[in-house]
Amino acid sequence: MFRALRTASLGMKAQQLSVDNIANNLSNVNTTGFKKSTIAFQDLFYQTLASSRLGSSVNNVASDAPELQVGHGSRPVATIRNFQQGSVEESGNPLDLAINGQGFFQVQRPDGSLAYSRDGQFSLNSEGLMVNSSGLPLGDQIQIPSDVVSIQITQDGMVSGLLQGEMAPVDLGQIELAKFTNPAGLRAMGDNLFEATQGSGEPFIGIPGNQGFGNIQQGFTENSNVDIVNEMVNLIVAQRAYETNSKMVQTAEEMMSVTNSIKR
């Protein structure tokens, strides 16, 4: 009964964490480039209450039989992020970019290191650099002159601009993408950014549209890949599991009360 109390309490904690994760997914349903995640659980160690070596009543020869084991609940072990592409929506902003396929934009952090993002909502800072919504510049350091009247970004990431008074556009830079052998191993940092880890491996850098990299679509943004219906179903399942584990706690407590009330 004491084991049942501990196991059920661990089950309640696990389902509470699952609900927390679902809440985070739902709260980011309108976050550009957001990737939903799930919590992975494992069962805990098992206690062997009886050996598997049992004597045969016929010829007294030992034979194998299933062990009597009781588990001790579950524990969360990892957050698994789903990098399935979200729907692409037209924004009309020439600096909004969506990646149609694999790859991440490279963003330079204040310490000079690179972070990676699927959020392609860019704008210009006071120096004319393309920056994300947090003000971090693209790692490619694309700078747009102040006298540019129109910007063209091709599917392979080539940025060009038409200067005022000119007839032909000029090249302004090349956007390169990064991809990983195991993108699920990336660590989420907030602000729509990820950083490389040992689990993700080192990034491969390439031109959009080449070597398995996705194409860039100008004037579009990638929506979150959160499916509200699926998340609501998962929420109901987690809620029911939490209620069942709480009922198990009550049942174990009632059994202990019965045991304590026994008189010799």
Backbone as CSV, one residue per row, in Angstrom:
resi,resn,N_x,N_y,N_z,CA_x,CA_y,CA_z,C_x,C_y,C_z
1,MET,0.827,-1.208,0.000,0.000,0.000,0.000,0.857,1.252,0.000
2,PHE,1.976,1.201,0.776,2.885,2.337,0.754,3.489,2.497,-0.643
3,ARG,3.759,1.355,-1.287,4.299,1.391,-2.649,3.277,2.019,-3.594
4,ALA,2.008,1.671,-3.428,0.962,2.228,-4.276,0.865,3.744,-4.113
5,LEU,1.022,4.239,-2.891,0.987,5.682,-2.666,2.113,6.392,-3.406
6,ARG,3.323,5.849,-3.300,4.463,6.471,-3.974,4.310,6.405,-5.492
7,THR,3.888,5.239,-5.977,3.745,5.073,-7.422,2.682,6.006,-7.980
8,ALA,1.546,6.084,-7.290,0.472,6.957,-7.763,0.875,8.425,-7.703
9,SER,1.626,8.820,-6.675,2.068,10.215,-6.583,3.031,10.560,-7.719
10,LEU,3.901,9.607,-8.085,4.789,9.822,-9.230,3.990,9.926,-10.522
11,GLY,2.919,9.126,-10.617,2.059,9.212,-11.791,1.376,10.571,-11.888
12,MET,0.932,11.108,-10.759,0.309,12.432,-10.754,1.309,13.506,-11.175
13,LYS,2.540,13.386,-10.678,3.574,14.357,-11.037,3.891,14.286,-12.529
14,ALA,3.926,13.062,-13.070,4.210,12.894,-14.496,3.117,13.519,-15.349
15,GLN,1.859,13.300,-14.988,0.759,13.861,-15.765,0.677,15.378,-15.601
16,GLN,1.058,15.875,-14.445,1.095,17.328,-14.256,2.117,17.956,-15.196
17,LEU,3.279,17.309,-15.325,4.302,17.811,-16.244,3.818,17.734,-17.684
18,SER,3.087,16.671,-18.007,2.532,16.547,-19.357,1.548,17.672,-19.646
19,VAL,0.709,18.017,-18.673,-0.235,19.131,-18.839,0.520,20.447,-18.994
20,ASP,1.590,20.632,-18.238,2.405,21.849,-18.367,2.943,21.984,-19.789
21,ASN,3.395,20.869,-20.359,3.943,20.901,-21.714,2.855,21.205,-22.740
22,ILE,1.675,20.603,-22.558,0.556,20.867,-23.465,0.154,22.337,-23.394
23,ALA,0.144,22.894,-22.184,-0.184,24.309,-22.018,0.807,25.191,-22.774
24,ASN,2.081,24.826,-22.741,3.091,25.596,-23.475,2.852,25.505,-24.974
25,ASN,2.508,24.311,-25.460,2.206,24.162,-26.886,1.033,25.035,-27.294
26,LEU,-0.047,24.984,-26.522,-1.243,25.746,-26.865,-1.005,27.250,-26.765
27,SER,-0.190,27.677,-25.807,0.075,29.108,-25.664,0.888,29.651,-26.837
28,ASN,1.560,28.764,-27.570,2.382,29.191,-28.708,1.753,28.818,-30.051
29,VAL,0.439,28.635,-30.063,-0.221,28.228,-31.302,-0.096,29.299,-32.383
30,ASN,0.073,30.564,-31.989,0.229,31.654,-32.960,1.655,32.187,-33.033
31,THR,2.612,31.474,-32.449,4.013,31.903,-32.485,4.649,31.464,-33.791
32,THR,5.206,32.409,-34.521,5.804,32.117,-35.823,6.954,31.127,-35.690
33,GLY,6.886,30.050,-36.470,7.971,29.067,-36.505,8.071,28.186,-35.286
34,PHE,7.080,28.237,-34.370,7.156,27.425,-33.156,7.008,25.941,-33.487
35,LYS,7.754,25.089,-32.756,7.692,23.646,-32.933,7.205,22.988,-31.640
36,LYS,6.139,22.236,-31.744,5.547,21.615,-30.557,6.467,20.547,-29.987
37,SER,6.231,20.195,-28.735,7.055,19.193,-28.069,6.175,18.253,-27.259
38,THR,6.722,17.097,-26.944,6.073,16.124,-26.078,7.074,15.669,-25.027
39,ILE,6.552,15.178,-23.903,7.398,14.676,-22.827,7.523,13.161,-22.960
40,ALA,8.755,12.672,-22.940,8.999,11.231,-22.974,9.156,10.713,-21.548
41,PHE,8.492,9.605,-21.246,8.529,9.006,-19.911,9.124,7.602,-19.980
42,GLN,9.697,7.169,-18.874,10.190,5.802,-18.720,9.679,5.230,-17.407
43,ASP,9.485,3.899,-17.404,9.115,3.268,-16.136,10.347,3.146,-15.246
44,LEU,10.110,3.200,-13.944,11.194,3.105,-12.984,11.579,1.649,-12.732
45,PHE,12.570,1.432,-11.849,13.079,0.092,-11.605,11.996,-0.803,-11.011
46,TYR,12.183,-2.104,-11.169,11.221,-3.095,-10.683,11.822,-3.873,-9.510
47,GLN,10.987,-4.168,-8.557,11.401,-4.958,-7.395,10.958,-6.401,-7.611
48,THR,11.905,-7.324,-7.515,11.596,-8.745,-7.670,11.179,-9.318,-6.321
49,LEU,9.939,-9.780,-6.253,9.392,-10.298,-5.004,9.521,-11.809,-4.887
50,ALA,9.685,-12.492,-6.021,9.848,-13.957,-6.008,10.762,-14.359,-7.141
51,SER,11.620,-15.345,-6.886,12.583,-15.812,-7.873,11.874,-16.557,-8.993
52,SER,12.525,-16.619,-10.142,11.962,-17.338,-11.282,12.307,-18.816,-11.271
53,ARG,13.142,-19.286,-10.334,13.525,-20.698,-10.268,12.586,-21.431,-9.310
54,LEU,11.674,-22.185,-9.867,10.685,-22.901,-9.080,10.877,-24.411,-9.270
55,GLY,10.724,-25.175,-8.209,10.868,-26.623,-8.313,9.635,-27.275,-8.903
56,SER,9.829,-28.297,-9.741,8.716,-29.026,-10.336,8.231,-30.107,-9.372
57,SER,6.928,-30.208,-9.198,6.354,-31.207,-8.289,6.343,-32.603,-8.887
58,VAL,6.721,-32.721,-10.171,6.680,-34.033,-10.840,8.004,-34.757,-10.708
59,ASN,9.088,-34.108,-11.100,10.387,-34.774,-11.081,11.443,-33.989,-10.300
60,ASN,10.989,-32.961,-9.559,11.895,-32.138,-8.741,13.037,-31.521,-9.548
61,VAL,12.796,-31.294,-10.840,13.771,-30.626,-11.705,13.390,-29.154,-11.809
62,ALA,14.350,-28.290,-11.538,14.074,-26.856,-11.571,13.686,-26.421,-12.981
63,SER,12.720,-25.553,-13.085,12.277,-25.034,-14.382,12.130,-23.527,-14.303
64,ASP,12.299,-22.872,-15.467,12.155,-21.419,-15.522,10.683,-21.033,-15.481
65,ALA,10.385,-19.976,-14.765,9.030,-19.448,-14.691,9.121,-17.931,-14.546
66,PRO,8.072,-17.191,-14.904,8.116,-15.730,-14.794,8.382,-15.270,-13.366
67,GLU,9.179,-14.216,-13.251,9.436,-13.637,-11.931,8.244,-12.803,-11.488
68,LEU,8.101,-12.673,-10.188,7.087,-11.796,-9.626,7.733,-10.439,-9.367
69,GLN,7.378,-9.447,-10.195,7.975,-8.123,-10.109,6.893,-7.061,-9.975
70,VAL,7.219,-6.023,-9.248,6.318,-4.884,-9.094,7.098,-3.611,-9.424
71,GLY,6.530,-2.782,-10.293,7.187,-1.546,-10.684,6.980,-0.428,-9.683
72,HIS,7.727,0.662,-9.880,7.682,1.793,-8.947,7.328,3.096,-9.650
73,GLY,6.522,3.006,-10.693,6.030,4.226,-11.324,6.811,4.656,-12.548
74,SER,6.729,5.936,-12.879,7.354,6.477,-14.088,8.087,7.773,-13.769
75,ARG,8.917,8.190,-14.717,9.647,9.445,-14.561,9.820,10.102,-15.926
76,PRO,9.828,11.441,-16.000,10.114,12.129,-17.266,11.604,12.078,-17.557
77,VAL,11.959,11.835,-18.813,13.375,11.719,-19.167,13.817,12.703,-20.242
78,ALA,12.887,13.186,-21.068,13.311,14.069,-22.163,12.119,14.814,-22.735
79,THR,12.429,15.949,-23.338,11.446,16.686,-24.138,11.773,16.448,-25.606
80,ILE,10.832,15.887,-26.324,11.033,15.576,-27.734,10.313,16.622,-28.575
81,ARG,11.066,17.353,-29.376,10.483,18.426,-30.178,10.203,17.930,-31.596
82,ASN,9.039,18.273,-32.089,8.585,17.867,-33.422,8.888,18.993,-34.406
83,PHE,9.791,18.736,-35.351,10.188,19.768,-36.309,9.453,19.647,-37.636
84,GLN,8.285,19.021,-37.608,7.458,18.990,-38.804,7.106,20.419,-39.210
85,GLN,7.142,20.691,-40.501,6.935,22.060,-40.967,5.502,22.502,-40.742
86,GLY,5.342,23.754,-40.302,4.025,24.340,-40.163,3.541,24.911,-41.486
87,SER,2.287,25.303,-41.512,1.729,25.883,-42.728,2.393,27.225,-43.023
88,VAL,2.450,27.574,-44.294,3.081,28.820,-44.734,1.987,29.816,-45.106
89,GLU,2.119,31.035,-44.575,1.089,32.051,-44.777,1.715,33.310,-45.368
90,GLU,1.037,33.870,-46.360,1.555,35.077,-47.004,1.353,36.282,-46.096
91,SER,2.404,37.098,-45.964,2.341,38.285,-45.121,2.399,39.578,-45.915
92,GLY,3.008,39.533,-47.095,3.142,40.730,-47.910,4.342,41.581,-47.556
93,ASN,5.034,41.253,-46.454,6.226,41.999,-46.059,7.435,41.419,-46.794
94,PRO,8.163,42.226,-47.581,9.284,41.682,-48.357,10.424,41.128,-47.505
95,LEU,10.470,41.481,-46.220,11.530,40.985,-45.336,11.090,39.750,-44.549
96,ASP,9.841,39.324,-44.710,9.379,38.086,-44.086,9.795,36.915,-44.960
97,LEU,10.432,35.917,-44.338,10.936,34.768,-45.084,10.460,33.475,-44.432
98,ALA,10.107,32.508,-45.253,9.726,31.182,-44.776,10.601,30.144,-45.452
99,ILE,11.006,29.140,-44.706,11.802,28.045,-45.259,10.855,26.911,-45.623
100,ASN,10.812,26.584,-46.903,9.974,25.482,-47.377,10.841,24.234,-47.479
101,GLY,10.949,23.503,-46.372,11.810,22.324,-46.315,12.706,22.378,-45.097
102,GLN,13.845,21.698,-45.166,14.746,21.620,-44.028,15.651,22.849,-43.940
103,GLY,16.062,23.144,-42.712,17.018,24.213,-42.520,16.580,25.212,-41.467
104,PHE,17.541,26.000,-40.984,17.310,27.030,-39.982,18.030,28.299,-40.404
105,PHE,17.432,29.436,-40.069,18.146,30.702,-40.215,19.201,30.789,-39.118
106,GLN,20.333,31.384,-39.453,21.392,31.603,-38.475,21.295,33.028,-37.938
107,VAL,21.261,33.148,-36.617,21.124,34.445,-35.964,22.304,34.640,-35.018
108,GLN,22.904,35.805,-35.074,24.081,36.089,-34.237,23.661,36.695,-32.907
109,ARG,24.116,36.077,-31.816,23.808,36.561,-30.474,24.819,37.639,-30.062
110,PRO,24.519,38.379,-28.998,25.428,39.468,-28.577,26.854,39.006,-28.289
111,ASP,27.033,37.738,-27.843,28.381,37.254,-27.553,29.103,36.756,-28.798
112,GLY,28.469,36.885,-29.960,29.090,36.468,-31.212,28.768,35.053,-31.636
113,SER,28.204,34.254,-30.751,27.840,32.879,-31.110,26.565,32.874,-31.933
114,LEU,26.316,31.751,-32.591,25.164,31.632,-33.475,24.053,30.830,-32.818
115,ALA,22.833,31.255,-33.046,21.646,30.500,-32.675,20.869,30.220,-33.963
116,TYR,19.869,29.360,-33.862,19.179,28.896,-35.059,17.675,29.022,-34.861
117,SER,16.985,29.388,-35.934,15.571,29.692,-35.800,14.839,29.386,-37.102
118,ARG,13.549,29.046,-36.956,12.662,28.918,-38.115,11.799,30.176,-38.264
119,ASP,11.954,31.116,-37.366,11.196,32.361,-37.413,11.844,33.298,-38.422
120,GLY,11.123,33.580,-39.497,11.680,34.416,-40.556,11.093,35.815,-40.620
121,GLN,10.577,36.312,-39.511,10.061,37.676,-39.481,11.220,38.638,-39.232
122,PHE,11.732,39.227,-40.303,12.886,40.114,-40.200,12.479,41.557,-40.477
123,SER,13.319,42.448,-39.993,13.163,43.881,-40.248,14.557,44.483,-40.330
124,LEU,14.646,45.788,-40.463,15.941,46.460,-40.550,16.186,47.274,-39.284
125,ASN,17.438,47.241,-38.798,17.788,48.088,-37.663,18.335,49.423,-38.155
126,SER,18.846,50.227,-37.253,19.319,51.563,-37.616,20.515,51.531,-38.563
127,GLU,21.237,50.404,-38.583,22.403,50.274,-39.460,22.056,49.612,-40.781
128,GLY,20.778,49.265,-40.974,20.365,48.626,-42.212,20.551,47.125,-42.230
129,LEU,20.921,46.526,-41.096,21.090,45.082,-41.023,19.744,44.396,-40.861
130,MET,19.600,43.236,-41.496,18.397,42.437,-41.309,18.459,41.783,-39.934
131,VAL,17.443,42.045,-39.086,17.413,41.521,-37.725,16.074,40.843,-37.483
132,ASN,16.069,39.930,-36.494,14.819,39.268,-36.139,14.015,40.134,-35.177
133,SER,12.912,39.609,-34.654,12.029,40.390,-33.794,12.683,40.766,-32.469
134,SER,13.776,40.075,-32.106,14.508,40.410,-30.882,15.671,41.361,-31.146
135,GLY,15.848,41.776,-32.395,16.930,42.688,-32.742,18.258,42.015,-33.029
136,LEU,18.267,40.677,-33.112,19.508,39.953,-33.407,19.697,39.852,-34.917
137,PRO,20.898,40.184,-35.414,21.105,40.181,-36.865,21.287,38.770,-37.425
138,LEU,20.946,38.643,-38.699,21.252,37.408,-39.405,22.758,37.160,-39.362
139,GLY,23.132,35.886,-39.235,24.551,35.559,-39.220,25.240,35.882,-40.518
140,ASP,24.455,36.030,-41.590,25.036,36.353,-42.900,25.356,37.831,-43.038
141,GLN,24.936,38.644,-42.022,25.239,40.082,-42.020,24.769,40.759,-43.315
142,ILE,23.493,40.586,-43.630,22.912,41.237,-44.806,22.572,42.674,-44.449
143,GLN,23.183,43.622,-45.139,22.956,45.047,-44.878,22.278,45.676,-46.086
144,ILE,21.187,46.370,-45.816,20.403,46.995,-46.878,20.682,48.496,-46.877
145,PRO,21.172,49.078,-47.984,21.407,50.529,-48.040,20.117,51.315,-47.845
146,SER,20.245,52.519,-47.349,19.072,53.337,-47.044,18.337,53.806,-48.299
147,ASP,19.024,53.828,-49.462,18.387,54.322,-50.686,17.820,53.195,-51.548
148,VAL,17.632,52.012,-50.947,17.014,50.901,-51.676,15.505,51.122,-51.714
149,VAL,14.938,50.992,-52.918,13.491,51.199,-53.066,12.726,49.883,-53.104
150,SER,13.407,48.765,-53.396,12.752,47.451,-53.381,13.800,46.375,-53.124
151,ILE,13.361,45.316,-52.459,14.250,44.216,-52.096,13.718,42.927,-52.713
152,GLN,14.607,42.168,-53.319,14.247,40.892,-53.917,15.103,39.791,-53.300
153,ILE,14.448,38.748,-52.781,15.156,37.593,-52.212,14.696,36.355,-52.954
154,THR,15.614,35.709,-53.635,15.269,34.553,-54.450,15.143,33.298,-53.592
155,GLN,14.665,32.218,-54.196,14.476,30.967,-53.468,15.788,30.371,-52.996
156,ASP,16.895,30.711,-53.658,18.197,30.211,-53.220,18.897,31.167,-52.261
157,GLY,18.168,32.180,-51.739,18.706,33.039,-50.703,19.512,34.228,-51.163
158,MET,19.560,34.494,-52.456,20.309,35.648,-52.941,19.478,36.922,-52.720
159,VAL,20.091,37.901,-52.027,19.412,39.155,-51.716,19.926,40.239,-52.661
160,SER,18.999,40.916,-53.312,19.362,42.011,-54.201,18.414,43.177,-53.964
161,GLY,18.853,44.368,-54.310,18.020,45.554,-54.101,18.142,46.517,-55.257
162,LEU,17.064,47.206,-55.500,17.049,48.234,-56.541,17.256,49.585,-55.880
163,LEU,18.394,50.209,-56.208,18.722,51.509,-55.625,17.955,52.623,-56.320
164,GLN,17.710,53.669,-55.585,16.982,54.801,-56.142,17.761,55.421,-57.296
165,GLY,17.084,55.581,-58.416,17.706,56.160,-59.594,18.429,55.165,-60.475
166,GLU,18.507,53.902,-60.069,19.171,52.877,-60.866,18.139,52.045,-61.619
167,MET,18.594,51.396,-62.688,17.711,50.581,-63.509,17.854,49.093,-63.200
168,ALA,19.032,48.681,-62.757,19.288,47.265,-62.499,19.564,47.059,-61.016
169,PRO,19.064,45.953,-60.437,19.316,45.680,-59.012,20.767,45.281,-58.774
170,VAL,21.225,45.481,-57.541,22.584,45.109,-57.157,22.502,44.012,-56.095
171,ASP,23.513,43.138,-56.084,23.564,42.064,-55.093,23.950,42.629,-53.730
172,LEU,23.214,42.169,-52.693,23.466,42.666,-51.345,23.967,41.581,-50.400
173,GLY,23.912,40.335,-50.819,24.398,39.267,-49.950,23.702,37.943,-50.225
174,GLN,24.179,36.922,-49.563,23.654,35.566,-49.715,23.227,35.018,-48.359
175,ILE,21.984,34.589,-48.249,21.498,33.957,-47.023,21.804,32.473,-47.084
176,GLU,22.493,31.973,-46.067,22.783,30.546,-45.965,21.964,29.947,-44.821
177,LEU,21.641,28.685,-44.968,20.870,27.970,-43.957,21.747,26.936,-43.259
178,ALA,21.318,26.548,-42.074,21.992,25.491,-41.316,21.015,24.342,-41.111
179,LYS,21.521,23.122,-41.145,20.692,21.966,-40.801,21.518,20.999,-39.969
180,PHE,20.824,20.096,-39.295,21.462,19.212,-38.325,21.078,17.761,-38.609
181,THR,22.012,16.874,-38.273,21.735,15.449,-38.415,20.569,15.032,-37.533
182,ASN,20.510,15.594,-36.326,19.432,15.285,-35.383,18.865,16.590,-34.828
183,PRO,17.947,17.242,-35.553,17.405,18.511,-35.059,16.646,18.369,-33.748
184,ALA,16.139,17.171,-33.445,15.441,16.960,-32.174,16.371,17.141,-30.987
185,GLY,17.697,17.098,-31.219,18.659,17.291,-30.151,18.974,18.745,-29.859
186,LEU,18.388,19.684,-30.612,18.617,21.098,-30.356,18.001,21.517,-29.022
187,ARG,18.626,22.477,-28.373,18.125,22.972,-27.086,17.366,24.274,-27.319
188,ALA,16.106,24.315,-26.871,15.302,25.527,-27.000,15.783,26.579,-26.004
189,MET,15.922,27.813,-26.474,16.437,28.896,-25.649,15.399,29.984,-25.392
190,GLY,14.212,29.858,-25.971,13.257,30.948,-25.925,13.523,31.924,-27.049
191,ASP,12.624,32.880,-27.233,12.742,33.876,-28.314,12.813,33.210,-29.685
192,ASN,12.189,32.036,-29.831,12.185,31.300,-31.105,13.578,30.865,-31.543
193,LEU,14.480,30.673,-30.598,15.858,30.320,-30.917,16.208,28.940,-30.370
194,PHE,17.129,28.270,-31.074,17.689,27.002,-30.635,19.208,27.112,-30.679
195,GLU,19.860,26.277,-29.872,21.308,26.200,-29.928,21.734,24.749,-30.120
196,ALA,22.886,24.579,-30.746,23.393,23.239,-31.020,23.870,22.582,-29.734
197,THR,23.712,21.277,-29.661,24.189,20.479,-28.533,24.948,19.280,-29.071
198,GLN,25.498,18.519,-28.162,26.173,17.292,-28.572,25.186,16.334,-29.221
199,GLY,23.933,16.360,-28.761,22.928,15.483,-29.329,22.513,15.859,-30.736
200,SER,22.521,17.150,-31.032,22.126,17.595,-32.371,23.253,17.452,-33.382
201,GLY,24.496,17.494,-32.896,25.637,17.489,-33.798,25.941,18.890,-34.298
202,GLU,27.040,19.027,-34.996,27.429,20.316,-35.552,26.583,20.634,-36.784
203,PRO,26.316,21.921,-37.024,25.467,22.285,-38.167,26.180,22.114,-39.497
204,PHE,25.397,21.781,-40.521,25.856,21.796,-41.901,25.326,23.076,-42.536
205,ILE,26.188,23.829,-43.171,25.815,25.105,-43.765,25.722,24.938,-45.278
206,GLY,24.670,25.504,-45.859,24.511,25.375,-47.294,23.590,26.425,-47.875
207,ILE,23.524,26.421,-49.203,22.687,27.352,-49.955,21.263,26.803,-50.017
208,PRO,20.256,27.612,-49.781,18.876,27.133,-49.879,18.603,26.489,-51.237
209,GLY,17.924,25.352,-51.203,17.589,24.639,-52.429,18.628,23.627,-52.861
210,ASN,19.810,23.613,-52.218,20.878,22.683,-52.580,21.132,21.687,-51.459
211,GLN,21.524,20.479,-51.813,21.972,19.460,-50.854,20.947,19.208,-49.744
212,GLY,19.695,19.165,-50.106,18.648,18.854,-49.136,18.135,20.023,-48.330
213,PHE,18.661,21.231,-48.539,18.153,22.405,-47.840,16.857,22.878,-48.499
214,GLY,15.968,23.448,-47.689,14.722,23.971,-48.209,14.905,25.272,-48.966
215,ASN,13.870,25.641,-49.720,13.867,26.903,-50.438,13.353,28.020,-49.538
216,ILE,13.708,29.245,-49.884,13.232,30.419,-49.162,12.091,31.054,-49.951
217,GLN,11.026,31.375,-49.252,9.884,32.043,-49.853,9.760,33.444,-49.276
218,GLN,9.946,34.439,-50.120,9.874,35.828,-49.686,8.418,36.254,-49.526
219,GLY,8.163,37.039,-48.488,6.818,37.540,-48.258,5.897,36.542,-47.582
220,PHE,6.478,35.474,-46.994,5.691,34.455,-46.309,6.295,34.204,-44.931
221,THR,5.484,33.685,-44.013,5.957,33.254,-42.705,5.447,31.845,-42.429
222,GLU,6.200,31.115,-41.623,5.811,29.754,-41.242,5.056,29.791,-39.921
223,ASN,3.861,29.232,-39.923,3.049,29.195,-38.707,3.533,28.103,-37.767
224,SER,3.050,28.143,-36.542,3.318,27.084,-35.572,2.763,25.761,-36.086
225,ASN,3.429,24.652,-35.732,2.933,23.331,-36.147,2.063,22.676,-35.068
226,VAL,1.580,23.472,-34.117,0.705,22.951,-33.062,-0.677,22.667,-33.641
227,ASP,-1.170,21.458,-33.430,-2.515,21.064,-33.834,-3.413,21.158,-32.597
228,ILE,-4.323,22.118,-32.595,-5.142,22.371,-31.408,-5.979,21.154,-31.041
229,VAL,-6.543,20.479,-32.035,-7.396,19.317,-31.763,-6.598,18.217,-31.077
230,ASN,-5.413,17.908,-31.603,-4.583,16.865,-30.994,-4.163,17.241,-29.580
231,GLU,-3.832,18.521,-29.382,-3.421,18.954,-28.048,-4.570,18.848,-27.055
232,MET,-5.782,19.153,-27.495,-6.932,19.037,-26.599,-7.210,17.576,-26.251
233,VAL,-7.022,16.683,-27.218,-7.178,15.250,-26.938,-6.128,14.798,-25.930
234,ASN,-4.889,15.232,-26.141,-3.817,14.878,-25.197,-4.092,15.449,-23.810
235,LEU,-4.683,16.634,-23.762,-5.007,17.253,-22.482,-6.059,16.432,-21.730
236,ILE,-7.060,15.958,-22.456,-8.102,15.141,-21.821,-7.513,13.841,-21.291
237,VAL,-6.639,13.211,-22.080,-6.005,11.959,-21.657,-5.174,12.191,-20.385
238,ALA,-4.377,13.264,-20.383,-3.547,13.557,-19.211,-4.404,13.867,-17.986
239,GLN,-5.491,14.591,-18.187,-6.375,14.921,-17.070,-7.008,13.662,-16.484
240,ARG,-7.465,12.764,-17.349,-8.078,11.528,-16.874,-7.046,10.656,-16.146
241,ALA,-5.822,10.621,-16.670,-4.772,9.840,-16.009,-4.442,10.423,-14.648
242,TYR,-4.430,11.752,-14.547,-4.167,12.407,-13.259,-5.269,12.064,-12.262
243,GLU,-6.522,12.120,-12.704,-7.644,11.796,-11.823,-7.586,10.344,-11.365
244,THR,-7.194,9.437,-12.288,-7.105,8.021,-11.934,-6.016,7.778,-10.895
245,ASN,-4.876,8.445,-11.056,-3.802,8.299,-10.074,-4.202,8.875,-8.717
246,SER,-4.936,9.994,-8.735,-5.405,10.554,-7.458,-6.399,9.604,-6.791
247,LYS,-7.208,8.911,-7.590,-8.127,7.913,-7.038,-7.350,6.753,-6.429
248,MET,-6.223,6.410,-7.036,-5.378,5.347,-6.500,-4.812,5.743,-5.141
249,VAL,-4.451,7.013,-4.988,-3.970,7.500,-3.692,-5.059,7.355,-2.634
250,GLN,-6.276,7.741,-2.986,-7.390,7.626,-2.048,-7.659,6.167,-1.681
251,THR,-7.598,5.281,-2.695,-7.846,3.859,-2.435,-6.792,3.277,-1.500
252,ALA,-5.516,3.611,-1.746,-4.450,3.103,-0.887,-4.607,3.624,0.537
253,GLU,-5.023,4.885,0.661,-5.220,5.451,1.988,-6.370,4.744,2.713
254,GLU,-7.441,4.439,2.009,-8.565,3.726,2.618,-8.160,2.327,3.053
255,MET,-7.342,1.647,2.254,-6.868,0.310,2.615,-6.000,0.373,3.865
256,MET,-5.162,1.409,3.967,-4.330,1.564,5.163,-5.196,1.835,6.388
257,SER,-6.269,2.596,6.204,-7.168,2.878,7.325,-7.844,1.611,7.812
258,VAL,-8.248,0.749,6.858,-8.859,-0.523,7.231,-7.876,-1.386,8.014
259,THR,-6.641,-1.414,7.526,-5.614,-2.203,8.196,-5.353,-1.699,9.617
260,ASN,-5.294,-0.378,9.760,-5.042,0.207,11.077,-6.200,-0.021,12.063
261,SER,-7.390,-0.238,11.522,-8.570,-0.389,12.393,-8.776,-1.833,12.856
262,ILE,-7.979,-2.760,12.329,-8.110,-4.161,12.715,-7.701,-4.324,14.171
263,LYS,-8.547,-5.000,14.945,-8.253,-5.243,16.363,-7.974,-6.724,16.572
264,ARG,-7.018,-6.996,17.434,-6.694,-8.395,17.736,-7.812,-9.013,18.562
